[in-house]
């Protein structure tokens, strides 16, 4: 380590308020530095334009380093000297304070928003489209307040506060968002962009146990009656009538609707288990779809703009719950227990069993691979049970019609 003598051979001096005030730029020079006698490397730089700034200068190996400590009009001499003393100690220990400062400036430009696009490109290559859409929503929407923050400034506390805000209306979404954020920080660590993952170990908000919420017939009727004729109402009615997941209905495309045969044909990249799935449509379900307006520029059945279908899940569900609560208060009925859209899928499965549909047919209706089609049985049993599932969905639609219109069931028989 080498600490410099005076710039341009000028003598060192003890920098005091009096000597600093008297310093002038030498004749014929546009830039010079007066170094302090007491703190090696500490000096005052004068420029022809009138600029006067404190600096700390040192040599590390063969490289000369200089750090600006700020203008002499903004920072007084004692404060500047204290900074220089700290930097001098770092140099004596073999550190490179100028390099650290440059690294700090670089890190400051590495904001969450600037880096998240690279993470999303990496995720898009490895995730199924449906899963990627969810991750993209969490990173661009749920964590939008982070976009202007340097990645190094995002702490566990910062994340915990944001997750609590999300969990106020959507506990499950908060947990999924936390998982996506943790994946982002793990990716950033592998890229050398950060040294820690502050999202690890934070509390979950939703109950991690398997849910068993099944809506009663009265609850299902209450939901149906307050849905209205809007887009969300059509989405939820189709979820009820088909037992499909919300993303499978929300992202439904007209290219997946075989109206002539009354079948939805979901490709493998649109299902959770990666298997294509044909869903037989009852007359009620087909009527819901055919009532939707077509837009020439969009394949999506739902949603107005953009590259995805319906996605206003949180707000729409809160408004639906409010309407249910109001309707029950008006009828002097007990408040409805909390429920989620995915509980409708469980309700379909449970009620089909109650109606006498065999478990393996229920699984085929919902595109499940468990129970009767798990393991060795699933390897050899490839039957889609087309006739049986068609009859089961018609039976389910008849049950839904009977509870919402308060009519009697038809008598439907399964194929022999």
N, C-alpha and C positions, 0 to 999 in steps of 0.2 A: 504493500500500500504506500502511495506517495501523496503527500498533501502539498499543494502548490505554494510557490512564492508569489509575490505581487505580480499582477498582470503588467506586461510591458516593462518589467524591471523596476517598477515603482516600489518604494520602501513600504514595509509594513508599518502599521500604526495602530494604536489602541483606538478602536472606534467608540466614540462617546457621542452624546447628543451634540456637544459643541463642535467636535471635529467633523462629524457627519454634515452638520449645517454649513461648514466652511468648505467642504470638498467641491471642486470644480473639475470639469472635463479639461484635460491638458490641451494646449493649443495644437491644432492640426489633427486631433484624434476624434473619431466618431463614437468610440466605445472604449471604456476602460473599467477595470475593477480594482478597488482598494480593499486589501485583505486586512483582517483583524489580527492584532498581535496575540491576543489571548486564546482565541478558538481557531485552530488551524483549519483552513478551507472556508471560513466564514468571511463574507465580504459584501461590499456595496457596489453594484454595477451602475455606471452612469452612461447614458446614451445621448447622442447629439440632439435628439428630439425633445430632450428634457426628462426622459424617463429615469427613474431612480428606483432600483429594486434590490432586495436582499437575495444573496445566492449562497449556496454551499457547493464547493467544488472539490473533487478528489480524483485520484487515479487508481483504477483497479486492474492489475495486470498491465496490459498495453493500452487499455481503453481509458479515455478521459470521461469523467461523468460530471454533470452539473445539474443542480436542482434549484429551481426558482422558489424562493420562500415567500414571495409576494412583494407588492409595492411598499416603499418606505413611507408613503403617505397613509397607507391602510394598516400597516403593521408597525408597531413601535420597535425601537432597538432592543429592549429587554426580551420581548416576545420572540423576535427573530433570532437573537443569540441563543435562547433556550432551545429553539428548534435545531439550530446548528450543533449545539452540544449533544443533543440526542442522536443526530445523524452521524456525528463524529464517532460516538460510541459504537454505533452499528457498523461503521466502516472498520474500526479497530477489531471488531469481532469477526471480520471477514465477510460481512454482508454487503449487499448492493442496493442501497436505498433508492437510487434512481431507477433501477430495474424493477423494484417492487412498485414504485409509483406508476411506471408505465404499464405494469401488469394490472394494477388497480384500475387505471383508465380503460384498459381493454375489457376488463371484467364488467365495468360499468356500462359498456355498450352491449353486453350480452344480456339483454332483457329477456324475460319470460316470453313475451310476445314475439321477439325476433327468433328465438330458438324453437318455439313450439311447432313451427312449420316443418322443420327438419324431423322432429319427432313424429309428426303426423305422416310424413312421407314414408318413414320407416314402418309405421304401424299399418299403413295402407297396403304395403307389400306382404305383410304376414297375417293380417286379419281378414275374416270374411266381411263382405260389404256391410252386412247388418251390424256386426260388432264394431266395425270401423266408424260407422255413422254415430254410434253412441259415444265412442271415445272422442270423436271430433266435437260433438256437442258439449261434452264436459269441459274440454280444453278451451274451446272458443267462447262458450257461453257462461258456464258455471264459474270458470276461473278468469273471466275477462278483467276483473279488478287487478289481477296480477300482471297483466300484459306490459305495463310500463315499468315494472320493477326489475332491477338487476337480479339475476337468478341467485346470487349470493346473499341478497338481502331478504329472501323469503325464508322465514323461520318456522319452526313447529308451531309457535304461537300464532303467527300470521295465518297459517293453514288451518289451525284449529278454530279460529274465529270465523273464517270463511265457511268451513264445513258446518259449524253450528247454525250459521245463517241459512244454508241450503237445507239443513235437516229440519228447520222449522216447518217447512211445508212438504218435504220429501225425504224422509229418513233413508229410504233405500237408495235414492239418487245420490245422497250425500256419501253413502258407503261406496257406491260404484265410482263416483267422482274421485274419492280418495284413492281408490285402486288405480285409476288412470293416472292420477298425479304422481303416485309412487312409481309407476312404470316410467313416467317422464323423467323423474330424477334418476332412476336407475340407468336409463338410456344416456342422460347427460353425464353421469359418472363414467360410463364406458367411453364416451366421447371426449373425456378429459375436460369437461366444462364446469364441473363442480366436484367437490370432495365428499359431499354428504348427501343423504336422502332424508330430508326433514319430515317426509310424510310417513315414515315407518313408525309403527307402534302407537298410532293415534287411535282413540276409542272408536268403536262402531256405534252407529245410531239405531239401526234396525235390529230387530230380534233375529239372531243368527239361527235359531231353531227352525226346523221345517214348519211351514205354515199349514194350518188345517182349516182355514176359514172357508166355509161353504155357505152361500146365500140360500136362505129359505125361499120357498115359492113366493111368499108375500114380499120379501125383500127384492126378489128379482122383478116382480111386478111393479114395485115402487120405482125401481131404477128405470125400467122401460117407460113408464108413464110420464116421467119428467124429462126424458131425453130431448124432446123437441124434434124439429125437422131439420136442424142444422147439420153441418158436417160431422161434428163430434158425435151427435146422436146416431148418425148412420154408422160411424166406426164402432161404437159400443154395441149397437144392435147386431152388427156382423160378428163381433167377438162372441156375443151371447149365442148366436145361431150356428156358428161354426166351431167354437171352442179353440180358435186359433190365438196365437200370441198377439199382443197389441202391435208389435213391430211388423208382424206378418200382414196384418190388416192395414195398418197405417201406411206401409210402403207398397201396398197392392198396386199392380200395374194392369192396364187394360189388356196388355199382351198375355197376362196370366189368367184372364177370364175367358173361359170357353162357354159362352152363353148358350150356344146351340145344344151342348150336352149337359148344361147346368153343372159345370165343374170348375173349380179353381185349380190351376196347375202351378204349384209353387216349385221353382227349380231348387237344386241342392244348395246354392249359395244364399238362399233366402230362408232356410230353415235352421233351427238350432243344432240339430244332429247331423247336418250335412247330407241328408237324404231327400230326394224330391218327394213331394207330397201332393196327392190329388184329394181335393175336398169336394164331396158332393153337396150341391146347393139345393136346399129346399126351396119351395115356391116363395116363402117369406124372404129368405136370404137373397135370392135372385132379384126379387122386386126391389130390395134396398139398393143393390148395385145398379140396376137399370134406371133407377131414379136419379143417379148421379150425373151431372152434366159432363160432357166430354170436351176437352180442350185439345185442339189439333196439335199444338206445340208440346203437349205433355202426355206421357204414358201413364202417369200416376192417376189413380182413381180419386185420391184425396190430396189435399194440399193445394195451395194457390200458385206458388212460385218456387224457384230454386230447384236444386237437384235431388230433392227428396220429397216424400209424401207428407202426411200429417205429422206434426211434431210439437203441437202445443199441449202436451200431455198434462203438465202440472197445473196450469191455470184452468184448463177445461175440467179437470177432475175436481178441483176445489169448487168451481161454480156448480158442478153437478151435485156435489155433497150438500151445498147450500140449498139447492132446490129440493133435494130429498128431505132435508131437515125442516124446511118451511112447510112442505106438504104434510109431513107427519105431525108437526105442531098444529096445523089447521084441522087435522083429523083427530087431535087429542091422542095420538099414538105415541108409543115409546120411541125414543131416538134410536136411529139405526146404528149398530156397532160399526166401528171403523172397518173399512174394506179396501181392497186394491183391485185394479183391473184384472190382474192375474188370477184373483180368486174366482173370476167368472169361468176361467178354463177349468179350475178344479171343480167348480159347481157343475159344469157340463159333464165331466167325467163321473162325478158322484151320482148325479141324477140319472144318467144313462144306465148305471148299474142298478139304481132303484127301479128303473123301468124294465129291467130284465135283460139288458144287453150284456153278453158275456164279456169278461175282462179283456180277452185278446181282441175282441171287436172294438171295445172302447179304446184300447191302445192304438189300434189301426186308425181309428177316427182322429186321434190326436197326434199321430205320428210319433208315438212313444216307442222306445225299444227297451222294454223291461219286462219283468214277469214272464209271460208266455213266450216272448220272442227274444229273450236274453240268452247269451252264451251259445251253446251248441245248437239249441233249438232255433235261434235266430239265424244261424249260418245256413241251415237247410230249409227253414220255413220262410219262403219269399212271397207267400200269397198275400195280395193286397186286400183280400176279402171285399171285393168291389161291391157285390150284391148286398152283403151284410152291412157294410158301412153306409151304403146309400139308404137302406131301410132304417138304420139307426138314426141317421141325421134327419130323415123324414119324421121318425117317431119323436125325436127331440123337438123339432119345430112344432109338431102338433101339441106337445106338452107346453111349450112356451105360449102358443096361441091360446090354449085353454086357460092358462093362469092370467094372461093379460086381458083376455076378452071374457073371462069367467064363463067358459063353455065346457061341454063334455069332450072327453078324448074320443078320437076315432079309434077303430080297432085295426091295428097294423100287425101283420105277421111276418116273421123272418123267413127267408127262403129255406126250403128244406135242404 
